[in-house]
Amino acid sequence: MRIAVLKESAPGETRVAATPDTVKKFVSLGHSVTVAAGAGVNASVPDQHYKDAGAEVSADGGIGGADLVVKVRRPTDAEIGTMKPGAGFASLLEPYGDKAVIDALAKAKIDALAMEFIPRISRAQSMDALSSQANLAGYRAVIEAAALYGRAFPMMMTAAGTVAAAKVFVMGVGVAGLQAIATARRLGAVVSATDVRPATKEQVASLGAKFVAVEDEEFKQAETAAGYAKPMSAEYQAKQAALITEHIAKQDVVITTALIPGRAAPVLVTEAQAKSMRPGSVIVDLAVAQGGNCPLSKPDELVEAGGVKIMGFTNLPARLPADASALYAKNLLALLPLLTDKDSKAFAPAWDDEIIKGAMLTKAGAIVHPSLAPASAA
């Protein structure tokens, strides 16, 4: 199988879909790899390192003759037009953001997989790109917050007096939220967290943080089978809002991470709550790409309201390009056996496998993912 690794073209995207380590593994499995010139430069991987690992380097990554094309982000129209019919394509496709790209992939008869649709089952953990990238996003969110915050995070006792520890509140305890809690704790902050899913309470406590939520009967049933938060009743939301409003006013840093694929981000911090924080406080919004958890946040802009700094990041993993690329490349490597015929090494997805079924968006000229096909057909 011929594998093409393309150079990212999205503004601010520094990651790359393969590293010399994964290229070396691809080659050892009997595949040929072509990498686009300069694809890894922003992730501190020069072209020569790919050549040393056994890859060819060309201007376009060998896209026209590739059986499988990999990227971090969605393809451009030109890239779709260059791929041969029947080729496979895998990336973080953001399928709910621009369905025209999915239509174009189907029209070009490309078998496209969305890495963010990899099912969250134990067998697919090594392929879960959403988790690998969210983990780094949670870490980086705290580092960015510490840089914006005009005070120290840990408590410091000096001859001149005591510096109080920063109070950090993490809203949304998924992969990013848990890593944010752990990182803020390592930096010496007093950390609290909230989530409507009851299972997260124990996870928060295990990291040494305080759990903040109205724990009534509705709260105990507030998680879907897929592990996402259920919409809560107006009554519960009112009780939770009162508790959170009181808590936010006492915090120095708030990090919001609540995001559900295909939906607008829920508002977790209202304008009034944000302005209730003392001047110099910081809000970091990780959900700004889908509307934001705070209505004051703007994509990749620093906003100040009443002395409070509000920063919305659309792509935090790209601020850690070497590590983010290494983890994403390993996600793709773990997926490869399900895309390859064991004997011939040809591109041959295991169509009946639940992982491939969950991630495949287009096949043989049609949109096949159930969450997209009905709307596309209409």
ZAKEDREN-390741 format. One record per residue: residue in one letter; x, y, z of N, C-alpha, C, O in turn. Coordinates in steps of 0.2 Angstrom, whole numbers, plus 5000, padded with zeros to 4 digits. Example, Ala and Ser with C-alpha at 12.3 -4.5 7.8 and 13.67 -1.06 7.14 Angstrom:
<recs>
a506649725039506249785039506649845039507149835042 s506449895035506849955036506450005039506750065040 
</recs>
This chain:
<recs>
m500449945000500050005000500450065000500950075003 r500250114996500650184996500250225001499650245000 i500650255005500350305010500650375009501250385008 a500250425008500450495007500350535014499750535016 v500850565016500750615022500750685019501250705017 l500250715020500150785017500350845022500450835028 k500550895019500750955023500050995025499651005021 e500051015031499451055034499451125031499951155030 s498851145029498751205026498251255030498251315029 a497951225035497451265039497851315043498451305046 p497651385044498051435047498151415054497751385058 g498751425056498951405063499151335065499251315070 e499051285060499051215061499851195061500151205055 t500151175066500851155066500951085066501551055066 r500451045067500550965068500650935061500550965056 v500850875061500950835055500650765057500750745063 a500450725052500150665053500550605054500350545055 a501250615053501650555053502350585056502550635055 t502650535060503350555063503850505060503650455057 p504450515060504950465058504850395061504950345058 d504650395067504550335071503950295067504050235066 t503450325066502850295063502950275056502750225053 v503350325052503550305045503950245045503950195041 k504450235050504850175050504450115051504650065048 k503950125055503550065056503150045050503049985048 f502850095047502450085040502950045035502649995032 v503550065035503950035030504149965032504149925028 s504249955038504349885041503849835040503849775039 l503249865039502649825038502449815030502049775029 g502949835026502849825019502549885015502449875009 h502449935018502149995014502650045012503150045015 s502450085007502950135005502550205007501950215007 v503050255009502750315012503050375008503650375007 t502650425006502950485004502650545008502050545010 v503150585010502950645014503050705010503550715007 a502550745011502550815007503150855010503250855016 a503550885006504150925008503850985013503451015012 g504250985019504151035024503551015028503351055033 a503250955028502650935032502750935039502350955043 g503350925041503550915048503950975051504150965057 v504051025047504551075050504251105056504651125060 n503651125056503351155062503251115068503251135074 a503351045067503351005073504050975074504150925078 s504551015072505251005073505550945070505950905072 v505250925064505450865060505650885053505250895049 p506250895052506550905045506450855040506350795042 d506450865034506350815029506850765029506650705028 q507450775031507950725031507750665036507950615035 h507450685041507250635046506750585043506850525045 y506350605039505850565036506250515031506150455030 k506750545027507150505022507550455026507550395024 d507750475032508150425036507750365038508050315039 a507150385039506650335041506350285036506050235037 g506550305030506350265024505850295019505550255015 a505650355021505150385016505450425011505950445011 e505050435006505150475000504950545002504450555006 v505250605000504950665001504850704994505250704990 s504250724993504050754987503650814988503450824994 a503550854983503150924984502450914986502250944991 d502150864984501450854985501350794990500750774991 g501850754992501750694996501550634992501350584995 g501550634986501350584982500650564982500350504982 i500250614983499450614984499150574978498650534979 g499350594972498950564966499050484966498550454963 g499550454968499650384967499550344974499650284974 a499350384979499250354986498650304986498050324984 d498650254990498150214992497750234998497150224999 l498150265003497950295009498250365010498850375010 v497850415011498150485012497950505019497450495021 v498450535023498350555030498550625031499050645028 k498150655035498250725037498050735044497750685047 v498150795047497850805054497150835053496750815056 r497150885048496450925047496150905040496450865037 r495550925039495250915033495650925026496050975026 p495450895021495850905015495550965011494950995012 t495950995007495751055003495351024996495450964995 d495051074993494751044987495251024982495050974978 a495851054981496351034977496550964979496650924974 e496650954985496850884987496350834986496550774983 i495750844987495250794985495250784978495150724976 g495350834974495350824966495950784964495850754958 t496450784968497050744966497050674968497350634965 m496650654973496650584975496350544970495850564967 k496550484970496250434965495650404968495550394974 p495150394964494550354966494650294969495050254967 g494350274975494450214979495050224984495150174988 a495350274984495850284989495550304996494950324997 g495950285001495750305008495950365010496550395008 f495650405015495850465018495650465025495150445027 a496150485029496050485037496250555040496850565038 s495850585043496050645047495550665052495050635052 l495650715056495150745060494750795055494950845054 l494150765053493850795047493350845049493050885045 e493150855056492750905058492050905054491850955051 p491750845053491250835049490550875050490250895045 y490450895056489950945057490051015056489551055055 g490651035055490851105053490751125046490551175045 d490951075041490851095034490651035030491150995028 k490051015030489850955026489950955019489950905016 a490151015016490351025009490950975007490950945002 v491350975012491950935012491750865011492050825007 i491350845015491150775015490750755009490850705006 d490350795006490050785000490550784994490450734990 a491050824995491550824989491950754990492150724984 l492150734996492450664996492050614994492350564990 a491350614995490950564992490950564985490950514981 k490850624982490850634975491450604971491450584966 a492050614975492650594972492850514973493350494971 k492350484976492350414978492950394982493350354981 i493050444987493650424992493350394998492750415001 d493650345001493350315007493650355013494250345015 a493350395016493550445021493350425028492750405029 l493850425033493750415040493850475044494350505043 a493450485048493550545053493850515059493450475063 m494450535061494750515067494350535074494450495079 e493950585073493550605079492950555080492650565086 f492850515075492250475076492450405078492050355079 i493150395080493350325082492950315089492950355093 p492550255089492150235095492550235101493150215101 r492350265106492650265113492550195117492150195121 i492850145114492850075117493550055119494050085116 s493650015123494249995126494749975120495349985120 r494449935115494949905110495149965105495649955102 a494850025105495050075101495450135105495550185102 q495650125111495950175115496550205111496650265111 s496950155109497550175105497450215099497950245096 m496850215096496650255090496350315092496150355087 d496150325098495750385100496050455099496350475104 a496050485093496350545092496050605097496450645099 l495450605097495150655102495450655109495550705111 s495450595111495750595118496550615118496750645123 s496850585114497650605114497750685113498150705116 q497350715109497450785108497150825114497350875116 a496550805116496250835122496650835128496650885132 n497050785129497450775135497950835135498150865140 l498250845129498750895128498450965129498751015131 a497850975126497451035127497351055134497351115136 g497151005138497051015145497651045149497651095153 y498151015147498851035150499051105148499151145152 r498951115141499151185139498751235141498951295142 a498051225142497551275145497851305151497751365152 v498051255155498351285162498951325161499051375164 i499451305157500051345155499851415153500151455155 e499351415148499151475145498851525151498951585151 a498451485155498051525160498651555165498551615167 a499151515167499651535171500051595168500251645172 a500151595162500451655158500051715158500351775159 l499451705158498951765158498851795165498751855166 y498851755170498751765177499251805179499851785179 g499151865182499651915185499951895191500351935194 r499851835194500051815201500351745200500251715195 a500651725206500951655206500351605207499851615210 f500451545205499951485206500051455213499551445217 p500651435215500751405222500751455227500951515226 m500651435233500751475239501451475241501851435240 m501651545242502351555244502451585250502151645251 m502851565255502951595261503651625261504151595261 t503651695262504251725261504351775267503851785271 a504951795268505051845274504651905273504551945278 a504451925267504151985265503351975266502952025265 g503151915267502451895267502251835263502651805260 t501651815264501351755261501051765254500551815254 v501151735249500751735243500251685243500451625243 a499651695242499151645243499051605236499251635231 a498951545237498851505231498251525226497751545229 a498351515220497851535215497251475216497351425217 k496651505215496051455215495851445208495651495204 v495851385206495751365199495151325199495051275202 f494651335194494051305194493951275187493951315182 v493951205186493851175180493151155178492851115182 m492851175173492151155171492151115165492351125160 g491951055167491950995162492450955163493050965162 v492350895165492850845168492950785163492850725165 g493050805156493250745152494050735152494350755157 v494250715146494950705146495350775147495850775151 a495150825143495550885144495450915151495950945154 g494850915154494750935161495150895166495450935171 l495150835165495550795170496350815170496650825175 q496550825164497250845163497350915166497850935169 a496850955165496951025167496951025175497351065178 i496550985178496550975185497250955188497550985192 a497450905185498150875187498650925186499150935190 t498650965180499251015179499151065184499651095187 a498551095185498451155190498651125197498951165201 r498551065199498751045205499551035206499851055211 r499851015200500551015200500851085201501451085204 l500551135199500851205199500651235206500851295207 g500351195210500151225217499551255218499451285223 a499051255213498451295214497951255218498051195219 v497451285221496951255225496351245219496151295216 v496251185218495851165212495151135214495051095218 s494651155210493951125211493751115204493951145199 a493251075203492951055196492251035197491951025202 t491851045191491151025191491050995184491351005179 d490550945184490250915178489650885180489450865186 v489150875176488450855177488450775177487950745179 r489050745175489050675175489350645182489850665184 p488950605186489150585192489750545193490050545198 a489950505187490550465188491150505188491650485190 t491150575187491750615187491850635194492450655195 k491450635199491550655205492150615208492650645212 e492150555208492750515210493350525207493950525210 q493350535200493950555196494250625199494850625200 v493850675200494050735203494350725209494950755211 a494050685214494350675220495050645220495450655224 s495050595216495750555215496250605213496850585214 l496150655210496650705208496750765213497150805212 g496450755219496550805224496150865224496350915227 a495650865220495250925219494550925222494350865224 k494250975223493550975226493050975221493051015216 f492550935222491950925217491450975219491250975224 v491151015214490651065215490051045211490051055204 a489451025214488851015210488251005214488350985220 v487651015212487050995216486950925215486750905209 e487050885220487050815219486350785221486250755226 d485850795217485150775218485050705214485450685211 e484450685214484250625210484350635202484550585199 e484150695200484350705193485050695191485250675186 f485450725195486150725194486450655194486850635190 k486150605197486350535197486250505191486550445189 q485750535187485550495180485850545174485550535169 a486350585175486450635170487050615166487450655164 e487050555163487550535158487350485153486950435155 t487450495147487250455142487650385141488150385145 a487450335138487850275137488450285134488950255135 a488550345130489150355126489650395131490250405129 g489450415137489850445141489850525141490250555144 y489350545137489250625137488750645142488350605144 a488750705143488250735148487550745145487450765139 k487050725148486350735146486150805147486350835152 p485650835143485350895144484950895151484650845152 m485050945155484750945162484050985162484051025157 s483650975166483051005167483151085169483651095171 a482651125167482751195169482851205177483151245179 e482451165181482451165188483151155190483451185195 y483451095188484151075190484651135188485051155191 q484551155182485051205179485051275183485551305185 a484451285186484351345190484751335197485051385199 k484651275200485051265206485751265205486151285209 q485951225200486651225198486951295197487551305199 a486551335193486851405192486951445198487451485198 a486551435203486551475209487251455213487551495215 l487351385213487951365216488551385212489051405216 i488551385206489151395202489251475202489851495202 t488751515202488851585202489251605208489651645208 e489051575214489351595220490051565220490551605223 h490251515217490851485217491351525212491951535214 i491151535206491551575202491751645204492351655203 a491351675208491551745211492151735215492551785216 k492351675218492851675222493551645219494051635222 q493451635212494051595209494451645205494251705203 d495051625204495551665201495651645193495751685189 v495551585192495551555185495051505184494851465188 v494651515179494151465177494351435170494451475165 i494351375169494451335163493851295161493651255165 t493551315155492951275153493151235147493551255142 t492851175147493051115142492451085140492551035136 a491851105141491251065139491151075132490951125129 l491151015128491051015121490750945119491050895121 i490250945115489950885113489950885105489650935102 p490250835102490250845094489550855091489050815093 g489550895086488950915083488450955086487950975083 r488650985092488151025095488551095097489151095098 a488151145098488451205100488651205107488351165111 a489251235109489451225116488951255121488751305120 p488851225126488451245131488751305135489351305136 v488351355137488551415141488651395148488251375151 l489351395150489451375157489651435162489451435168 v489851485159490051555162489651605159489851625153 t489151635162488851695159489251755159489751755163 e489051805156489351875156489351895163489851925165 a488851895167488751915174489251875178489651905182 q489251815177489751775181490451795180490851795185 a490651805174491351815172491551885175492051895178 k491051935175491252005178491252005185491452055188 s490951945188490951945196491651925198491751935204 m492051905194492751885196493151945197493051995194 r493651945202494052005203494552015197494751975194 p494752085197495152105191495852065191496052055197 g496052045185496652005185496451935184496951895183 s495851915185495651845185495651825177495651865173 v495651755176495751735169495251675168495051635172 i494951685162494451625160494751595153494951635149 v494851535153495151505147494551455144494351415147 d494351475138493751435135494051395129494251415124 l494051325131494251275126493651255121493851225116 a493051285122492551265117492351325112491851325109 v492751375112492651435108492551415100492151455097 a492751365098492751345091491951325089491751335083 q491651305094490951285093490451335097489951315100 g490651395097490251445101490451475107490351525109 g490851425111491151445117490651435123490051435123 n491051415129490651405135490551475139490151475144 c490851525136490751595139490551635133490951645128 p489951675133489751715128490251775126490251805121 l490751785131491151845130491851825126492151865123 s491951755126492551735122492451735115491951735112 k493051755112493151755104493651705102494251705106 p493651675096494151635094494851665093494951705090 d495251635097495951655097496051725098496551755096 e495651755102495751825104495751835112495351795115 l496051885114496051895122495551955123495652005120 v495051945127494551995128494552005135494751965140 e494552075137494452095144493852125145493552165142 a493552105151492852125153492952135161492952095165 g492852205163492952215170493552195173493552185179 g494152195169494752175172494852105171495452085173 v494352065169494451995169494751975162494451995157 k495251935161495451915155495151855152495151805156 i494851855146494551795143494851775137494851815132 m495151715137495451685131495151625128495051575132 g494951625122494651565118495151535114495451575109 f495351475115495851445110495451395106495151345108 t495651395099495251345095495751285093495451235091 n496351295095496851235093497451235098497951245096 l497251215104497851215109498351155107498951175108 p498151095105498651045103499251075098499751055099 a499051125094499451145089500051195093500551205090 r499951205099500451245103500951195106501451215109 l500851135105501351085107501451035101501250975102 p501651055096501651025089502050955089501850905086 a502650955093503050895093502650835096502550785093 d502450845102502050795106501350785103501150725103 a501050835101500350825098500450775091500050735090 s500950795087501050755081501250685083500950635079 a501650675088501850605090501250565092501250505090 l500850595096500250555098499750535093499450485092 y499650595088499150585083499450525078499050485075 a500050535076500350485072500250415074500150365071 k500350405081500250335084499550315084499450255083 n499050365084498350345083498250315076497950265076 l498550345071498450325064498850255063498550215060 l499350245066499750185066499350125069499350075066 a499050145075498650095078498050075074497750015074 l497750115070497150105065497350065059496950035056 l497950075057498250045051498049965050497749955044 p498049925055497849855053497149845051497049795048 l496749885053496049885051495849915044495349905042 l496449945041496349965034496749935029496749945023 t497049875031497549845027497349765027497249735032 d497449735021497349665020498049635023498549655021 k497949585027498549555031499049525026499649535027 d498749495021499249455016499549505011500149505010 s499049535007499349575001499549645003499849674999 k499449665009499649735012499249795008499449855009 a498749775004498349825000497849865005497749835010 f497649915003497149955006496449915006496149915001 a496249895012495649855012495349855019495449815023 p494949905020494649925026494149865029493849825025 a494249845035493749795038493049825039492949845044 w492749825034492049855034491549835039491149875041 d491649775041491149755046491449765054491049755058 d492049795054492249805061491949865064491849915060 e491749865070491349925073491749985073491450035073 i492449985073492850045073492850075067492750135066 i492850035061492850065055492150085053492050145050 k491650055055490950075054490850145058490450185055 g491150145064491050215068491350275065491150325065 a491950255061492350315059492250325052492350385049 m491950285048491950295040491350335039490750325041 l491550395035491050445033490850425026490250435024 t491250415021491050405014491350335012491950315014 k491050305007491250245005490950234998490350234997 a491350214993491150204986490650254983490150234980 g490750314985490350374982489750394986489350434983 a489650364992489150384996489350405003489850375005 i488950445006489050465013488650405017488050395016 v489050375021488750315024488650325032488350275035 h488950375035488950385042488150405044487950445041 p487850365049487150375050487050455052486450475051 s487450485056487350555058487350605052487150665053 l487650585047487750635041487350615035487050655031 a487250545034486950525028486150555027486050575021 p485750555032485050575031485050645028484650665024 a485450695032485450765030485750775023485450815019 s486250735021486550745015486050725009485950755004 a485750665011485250645006484650695005484450704999 a484450725010483950775010484150835006483750885005 
</recs>
